[in-house]
Amino acid sequence: MTAITFVRGDITAQAVDAVVNAANSSLLGGGGVDGAIHRRGGPAILEDCRKLRASHYGKGLRTGQAVATTAGRLPARWVIHTVGPRHSAEEDRSELLASCYRESLRVADELGARTVAFPAVSAGIYGWPMDDAARIAVETVRATPTAVEEIRFVLFDEQAYTAFAARPV
């Protein structure tokens, strides 16, 4: 059975098999979690991302999909990059957000990862309301069959931690 835990802290400091990156579709770094992972992990992550762009992902990674690279200098083995949807008041994109979590766990299983750290995908600059992001994230990982033994949600601030920790696991 998979354990689901909540931690307030810095996702780049997590000693886990795989850290999930809330990436942008270019895979070439950005702000928020994406920028922090690239900065702390160093140039090896960007080099792997460039290789992916030169091969299978020439147009970038599609929203809701996931792909893995090295973790560089992070205390993890891999980074699983996933592109979350931007929140929209006009269109329900909840399934795309849920797909980020399912696809990340699929990639984790392919890698043989036993511990995975997730951020609050799409709840930063992409504008997803934190309570709804937490609901979708926790419900999705709880319902997704996986060999991962621990799913750790690493939340940067108190608002995110409170929203996630309030979810039943």
Backbone as CSV, one residue per row, in Angstrom:
resi,resn,N_x,N_y,N_z,CA_x,CA_y,CA_z,C_x,C_y,C_z
1,MET,0.832,-1.188,0.000,0.000,0.000,0.000,0.880,1.256,0.000
2,THR,0.469,2.225,-0.763,1.226,3.459,-0.896,0.910,4.418,0.248
3,ALA,1.955,4.936,0.875,1.786,5.953,1.914,1.765,7.328,1.250
4,ILE,0.856,8.173,1.674,0.775,9.545,1.177,1.086,10.464,2.351
5,THR,2.120,11.299,2.184,2.521,12.205,3.259,2.564,13.645,2.730
6,PHE,2.537,14.593,3.674,2.552,16.023,3.355,3.680,16.669,4.144
7,VAL,4.484,17.472,3.465,5.630,18.133,4.083,5.619,19.590,3.644
8,ARG,5.825,20.486,4.586,6.028,21.878,4.209,7.525,22.060,4.044
9,GLY,7.950,22.479,2.846,9.384,22.626,2.635,9.762,22.864,1.194
10,ASP,11.021,22.576,0.918,11.648,22.822,-0.378,11.766,21.503,-1.122
11,ILE,11.087,21.384,-2.242,11.098,20.124,-2.996,12.502,19.769,-3.499
12,THR,13.344,20.759,-3.695,14.697,20.482,-4.202,15.597,19.861,-3.134
13,ALA,15.152,19.838,-1.892,15.948,19.272,-0.801,15.491,17.866,-0.411
14,GLN,14.534,17.306,-1.144,13.962,16.010,-0.778,14.835,14.852,-1.260
15,ALA,15.219,13.988,-0.332,15.993,12.785,-0.668,15.005,11.676,-1.005
16,VAL,14.622,11.613,-2.267,13.655,10.642,-2.779,14.205,10.065,-4.084
17,ASP,13.562,9.019,-4.567,13.984,8.466,-5.855,13.687,9.450,-6.993
18,ALA,12.492,10.055,-6.971,12.105,10.966,-8.053,11.401,12.199,-7.504
19,VAL,11.789,13.336,-8.032,11.143,14.612,-7.748,10.340,14.978,-8.990
20,VAL,9.089,15.364,-8.806,8.265,15.796,-9.929,8.419,17.298,-10.102
21,ASN,8.675,17.690,-11.334,8.842,19.097,-11.689,7.588,19.600,-12.383
22,ALA,7.032,20.689,-11.879,5.925,21.369,-12.551,6.555,22.208,-13.665
23,ALA,6.808,21.542,-14.789,7.576,22.130,-15.893,6.691,22.934,-16.836
24,ASN,7.342,23.717,-17.681,6.608,24.297,-18.799,6.870,23.413,-20.009
25,SER,6.096,23.581,-21.060,6.160,22.657,-22.194,7.505,22.665,-22.913
26,SER,8.281,23.735,-22.774,9.579,23.790,-23.455,10.592,22.842,-22.840
27,LEU,10.392,22.475,-21.568,11.329,21.644,-20.796,12.665,22.340,-20.559
28,LEU,12.745,23.626,-20.796,14.031,24.320,-20.726,14.164,25.229,-19.508
29,GLY,13.366,24.968,-18.488,13.445,25.767,-17.266,12.445,26.901,-17.296
30,GLY,12.241,27.499,-16.144,11.282,28.590,-16.030,11.319,29.153,-14.627
31,GLY,10.168,29.556,-14.129,10.088,30.110,-12.784,9.545,29.094,-11.802
32,GLY,9.283,29.521,-10.598,8.669,28.673,-9.576,9.442,27.391,-9.321
33,VAL,8.709,26.287,-9.179,9.305,24.975,-8.929,10.277,24.618,-10.046
34,ASP,9.881,24.863,-11.285,10.708,24.540,-12.447,12.078,25.223,-12.354
35,GLY,12.081,26.506,-12.098,13.336,27.241,-11.988,14.184,26.763,-10.829
36,ALA,13.545,26.486,-9.695,14.275,26.015,-8.510,14.935,24.668,-8.774
37,ILE,14.219,23.758,-9.429,14.784,22.433,-9.739,15.958,22.563,-10.691
38,HIS,15.824,23.374,-11.722,16.930,23.559,-12.674,18.134,24.221,-12.008
39,ARG,17.901,25.236,-11.163,19.019,25.909,-10.491,19.762,24.967,-9.547
40,ARG,19.010,24.287,-8.690,19.650,23.418,-7.694,20.228,22.153,-8.329
41,GLY,19.550,21.628,-9.335,20.002,20.396,-9.976,21.186,20.588,-10.907
42,GLY,21.343,21.800,-11.406,22.491,22.104,-12.245,22.282,21.790,-13.718
43,PRO,23.350,21.957,-14.508,23.248,21.879,-15.965,22.919,20.498,-16.523
44,ALA,23.105,19.437,-15.762,22.818,18.092,-16.288,21.336,17.924,-16.618
45,ILE,20.466,18.541,-15.821,19.025,18.441,-16.080,18.691,19.136,-17.395
46,LEU,19.194,20.352,-17.572,18.942,21.095,-18.805,19.513,20.348,-20.017
47,GLU,20.667,19.750,-19.852,21.269,18.981,-20.950,20.355,17.817,-21.355
48,ASP,19.821,17.082,-20.371,18.887,15.995,-20.678,17.618,16.527,-21.337
49,CYS,17.121,17.653,-20.857,15.913,18.247,-21.443,16.163,18.649,-22.897
50,ARG,17.326,19.191,-23.166,17.656,19.563,-24.559,17.710,18.335,-25.457
51,LYS,18.228,17.228,-24.931,18.255,15.977,-25.700,16.837,15.496,-26.003
52,LEU,15.949,15.614,-25.019,14.556,15.236,-25.250,13.918,16.109,-26.324
53,ARG,14.199,17.405,-26.277,13.653,18.325,-27.281,14.204,18.013,-28.674
54,ALA,15.444,17.533,-28.734,16.069,17.212,-30.026,15.575,15.869,-30.572
55,SER,14.901,15.070,-29.731,14.446,13.757,-30.198,12.924,13.698,-30.237
56,HIS,12.317,13.088,-29.227,10.871,12.822,-29.235,9.993,14.035,-28.985
57,TYR,10.550,15.079,-28.359,9.717,16.198,-27.915,10.123,17.507,-28.579
58,GLY,10.274,17.481,-29.889,10.694,18.653,-30.646,9.781,19.851,-30.460
59,LYS,8.493,19.581,-30.278,7.536,20.676,-30.074,7.245,20.895,-28.594
60,GLY,7.985,20.211,-27.734,7.782,20.337,-26.295,6.913,19.221,-25.758
61,LEU,6.759,19.209,-24.448,5.958,18.201,-23.766,4.525,18.709,-23.655
62,ARG,3.582,17.857,-24.021,2.168,18.262,-23.982,1.641,18.315,-22.549
63,THR,0.694,19.178,-22.327,0.025,19.304,-21.035,-0.549,17.948,-20.623
64,GLY,-0.291,17.576,-19.358,-0.802,16.318,-18.830,0.133,15.135,-19.021
65,GLN,1.221,15.317,-19.773,2.179,14.244,-20.013,3.348,14.359,-19.039
66,ALA,4.198,13.329,-19.006,5.354,13.330,-18.112,6.517,12.602,-18.774
67,VAL,7.726,13.039,-18.428,8.954,12.433,-18.948,10.048,12.628,-17.906
68,ALA,11.025,11.706,-17.870,12.059,11.753,-16.832,13.421,12.158,-17.388
69,THR,14.207,12.795,-16.513,15.611,13.101,-16.792,16.419,12.769,-15.534
70,THR,17.712,12.958,-15.641,18.566,12.881,-14.468,18.134,13.941,-13.465
71,ALA,18.583,13.787,-12.232,18.299,14.802,-11.212,19.509,15.693,-10.957
72,GLY,20.597,15.471,-11.691,21.771,16.316,-11.516,22.251,16.321,-10.074
73,ARG,22.385,17.512,-9.507,22.886,17.666,-8.135,21.802,17.584,-7.059
74,LEU,20.569,17.302,-7.439,19.498,17.142,-6.444,19.737,15.852,-5.662
75,PRO,19.231,15.769,-4.422,19.370,14.529,-3.659,18.323,13.486,-4.062
76,ALA,18.056,13.380,-5.339,17.106,12.427,-5.911,17.820,11.744,-7.083
77,ARG,17.246,10.672,-7.579,17.844,9.983,-8.728,17.346,10.558,-10.052
78,TRP,16.050,10.916,-10.073,15.443,11.393,-11.309,14.563,12.611,-11.050
79,VAL,14.352,13.368,-12.131,13.315,14.402,-12.144,12.282,13.945,-13.169
80,ILE,11.032,13.929,-12.748,9.931,13.631,-13.665,9.262,14.963,-13.977
81,HIS,9.369,15.382,-15.222,8.809,16.665,-15.656,7.378,16.434,-16.131
82,THR,6.456,17.244,-15.648,5.072,17.188,-16.113,4.587,18.612,-16.338
83,VAL,3.757,18.779,-17.340,3.240,20.107,-17.689,1.789,20.199,-17.251
84,GLY,1.556,21.010,-16.248,0.204,21.213,-15.757,-0.565,22.195,-16.618
85,PRO,-1.882,22.118,-16.555,-2.712,23.064,-17.309,-2.831,24.395,-16.575
86,ARG,-3.039,25.446,-17.342,-3.404,26.731,-16.758,-4.871,26.638,-16.349
87,HIS,-5.202,27.216,-15.198,-6.591,27.206,-14.760,-7.420,28.095,-15.676
88,SER,-8.648,27.670,-15.932,-9.555,28.442,-16.766,-10.940,28.459,-16.125
89,ALA,-11.530,29.631,-16.049,-12.896,29.740,-15.537,-13.911,29.305,-16.595
90,GLU,-13.491,29.278,-17.861,-14.402,28.952,-18.962,-14.378,27.479,-19.349
91,GLU,-13.301,26.770,-19.023,-13.139,25.391,-19.485,-12.633,24.523,-18.330
92,ASP,-13.261,23.367,-18.117,-12.834,22.451,-17.060,-11.610,21.668,-17.547
93,ARG,-10.477,21.941,-16.946,-9.226,21.268,-17.308,-8.762,20.307,-16.211
94,SER,-9.689,19.920,-15.347,-9.366,19.048,-14.221,-8.746,17.727,-14.675
95,GLU,-9.235,17.168,-15.772,-8.704,15.884,-16.252,-7.250,16.024,-16.678
96,LEU,-6.881,17.157,-17.247,-5.475,17.380,-17.613,-4.597,17.457,-16.359
97,LEU,-5.100,18.101,-15.308,-4.329,18.171,-14.071,-4.190,16.776,-13.458
98,ALA,-5.272,16.012,-13.422,-5.203,14.640,-12.900,-4.221,13.805,-13.713
99,SER,-4.190,14.017,-15.012,-3.273,13.280,-15.887,-1.808,13.529,-15.509
100,CYS,-1.493,14.728,-15.065,-0.119,15.024,-14.640,0.323,14.058,-13.538
101,TYR,-0.545,13.815,-12.589,-0.221,12.927,-11.474,-0.179,11.466,-11.924
102,ARG,-1.171,11.045,-12.720,-1.180,9.651,-13.210,0.034,9.362,-14.070
103,GLU,0.330,10.269,-14.995,1.461,10.059,-15.901,2.791,10.091,-15.156
104,SER,2.907,10.953,-14.151,4.136,10.998,-13.355,4.331,9.682,-12.609
105,LEU,3.259,9.119,-12.073,3.366,7.831,-11.387,3.672,6.704,-12.370
106,ARG,3.128,6.778,-13.576,3.450,5.781,-14.608,4.946,5.809,-14.907
107,VAL,5.508,7.010,-15.093,6.936,7.153,-15.355,7.741,6.662,-14.151
108,ALA,7.298,7.005,-12.943,7.989,6.546,-11.729,8.037,5.023,-11.690
109,ASP,6.932,4.380,-12.029,6.902,2.918,-12.054,7.861,2.362,-13.104
110,GLU,7.908,2.986,-14.275,8.841,2.545,-15.319,10.291,2.657,-14.852
111,LEU,10.589,3.682,-14.057,11.944,3.892,-13.547,12.277,2.971,-12.369
112,GLY,11.255,2.438,-11.718,11.451,1.654,-10.504,11.542,2.505,-9.250
113,ALA,11.062,3.737,-9.330,11.092,4.648,-8.178,10.145,4.155,-7.089
114,ARG,10.600,4.207,-5.857,9.779,3.801,-4.716,9.295,4.992,-3.904
115,THR,10.007,6.123,-3.997,9.607,7.338,-3.291,9.554,8.482,-4.305
116,VAL,8.459,9.229,-4.277,8.247,10.320,-5.235,7.761,11.554,-4.487
117,ALA,8.362,12.704,-4.781,7.942,13.979,-4.198,7.245,14.812,-5.268
118,PHE,6.032,15.240,-4.962,5.235,16.066,-5.865,5.105,17.479,-5.315
119,PRO,5.133,18.489,-6.198,4.709,19.836,-5.797,3.199,19.964,-6.032
120,ALA,2.649,21.117,-5.774,1.248,21.402,-6.085,1.203,21.866,-7.547
121,VAL,1.108,20.910,-8.461,1.147,21.195,-9.898,0.016,22.164,-10.271
122,SER,0.349,23.169,-11.035,-0.565,24.189,-11.581,-1.093,25.187,-10.557
123,ALA,-0.727,25.037,-9.276,-1.293,25.914,-8.247,-0.481,27.185,-8.031
124,GLY,0.574,27.380,-8.793,1.364,28.595,-8.684,0.974,29.570,-9.786
125,ILE,1.924,29.843,-10.654,1.716,30.823,-11.717,0.599,30.422,-12.692
126,TYR,0.264,29.117,-12.741,-0.807,28.669,-13.647,-2.195,28.896,-13.052
127,GLY,-2.260,29.416,-11.810,-3.496,29.955,-11.268,-4.545,28.992,-10.765
128,TRP,-4.204,27.712,-10.598,-5.225,26.771,-10.126,-5.527,27.059,-8.658
129,PRO,-6.801,27.173,-8.268,-7.135,27.416,-6.861,-6.577,26.278,-5.983
130,MET,-5.897,26.646,-4.902,-5.152,25.672,-4.098,-6.020,24.544,-3.567
131,ASP,-7.205,24.846,-3.044,-8.053,23.781,-2.491,-8.438,22.766,-3.564
132,ASP,-8.765,23.246,-4.751,-9.150,22.341,-5.832,-7.925,21.571,-6.351
133,ALA,-6.771,22.234,-6.428,-5.540,21.553,-6.843,-5.217,20.424,-5.873
134,ALA,-5.391,20.675,-4.578,-5.132,19.655,-3.554,-6.106,18.489,-3.696
135,ARG,-7.379,18.809,-3.891,-8.392,17.750,-4.050,-8.046,16.847,-5.225
136,ILE,-7.766,17.443,-6.376,-7.465,16.657,-7.580,-6.197,15.833,-7.376
137,ALA,-5.168,16.445,-6.804,-3.891,15.757,-6.614,-4.043,14.543,-5.705
138,VAL,-4.624,14.737,-4.539,-4.706,13.646,-3.561,-5.662,12.556,-4.040
139,GLU,-6.816,12.943,-4.577,-7.751,11.933,-5.087,-7.127,11.122,-6.213
140,THR,-6.377,11.786,-7.078,-5.780,11.091,-8.226,-4.704,10.113,-7.788
141,VAL,-3.781,10.540,-6.938,-2.719,9.607,-6.538,-3.293,8.457,-5.707
142,ARG,-4.322,8.728,-4.918,-4.948,7.659,-4.131,-5.587,6.617,-5.047
143,ALA,-6.141,7.051,-6.185,-6.861,6.148,-7.089,-5.974,5.504,-8.158
144,THR,-4.722,5.924,-8.251,-3.842,5.425,-9.314,-3.035,4.231,-8.832
145,PRO,-3.199,3.072,-9.485,-2.389,1.917,-9.104,-0.906,2.206,-9.390
146,THR,-0.045,1.912,-8.400,1.380,2.191,-8.555,2.185,1.305,-7.616
147,ALA,3.440,1.066,-7.973,4.366,0.346,-7.095,5.121,1.313,-6.183
148,VAL,4.913,2.626,-6.368,5.555,3.625,-5.515,5.093,3.387,-4.081
149,GLU,6.043,3.376,-3.161,5.730,3.096,-1.756,5.371,4.344,-0.960
150,GLU,5.977,5.487,-1.326,5.649,6.740,-0.645,5.485,7.856,-1.664
151,ILE,4.341,8.517,-1.587,4.079,9.719,-2.361,4.100,10.860,-1.363
152,ARG,5.039,11.755,-1.559,5.231,12.878,-0.639,4.859,14.171,-1.360
153,PHE,3.863,14.867,-0.846,3.535,16.185,-1.379,4.369,17.196,-0.604
154,VAL,5.202,17.932,-1.325,6.078,18.917,-0.703,5.546,20.296,-1.053
155,LEU,5.035,20.982,-0.030,4.338,22.241,-0.221,5.183,23.385,0.296
156,PHE,5.314,24.411,-0.529,6.241,25.499,-0.279,5.794,26.445,0.838
157,ASP,4.483,26.661,0.964,4.030,27.623,1.975,2.900,27.034,2.819
158,GLU,2.531,27.769,3.840,1.529,27.282,4.794,0.167,27.094,4.144
159,GLN,-0.221,27.986,3.226,-1.523,27.866,2.554,-1.598,26.551,1.789
160,ALA,-0.561,26.232,1.039,-0.547,24.989,0.262,-0.549,23.784,1.196
161,TYR,0.297,23.831,2.218,0.373,22.705,3.161,-0.989,22.462,3.809
162,THR,-1.636,23.514,4.254,-2.941,23.391,4.915,-3.978,22.798,3.973
163,ALA,-4.004,23.251,2.728,-4.972,22.746,1.748,-4.771,21.265,1.475
164,PHE,-3.510,20.844,1.337,-3.213,19.439,1.042,-3.424,18.559,2.273
165,ALA,-2.925,18.998,3.420,-3.014,18.181,4.643,-4.462,17.993,5.095
166,ALA,-5.376,18.841,4.640,-6.792,18.713,4.990,-7.488,17.610,4.197
167,ARG,-6.844,17.097,3.152,-7.429,16.074,2.303,-7.320,14.713,2.982
168,PRO,-8.372,13.912,2.969,-8.264,12.560,3.545,-7.408,11.675,2.657
169,VAL,-6.515,10.929,3.293,-5.686,9.979,2.543,-6.133,8.587,2.902
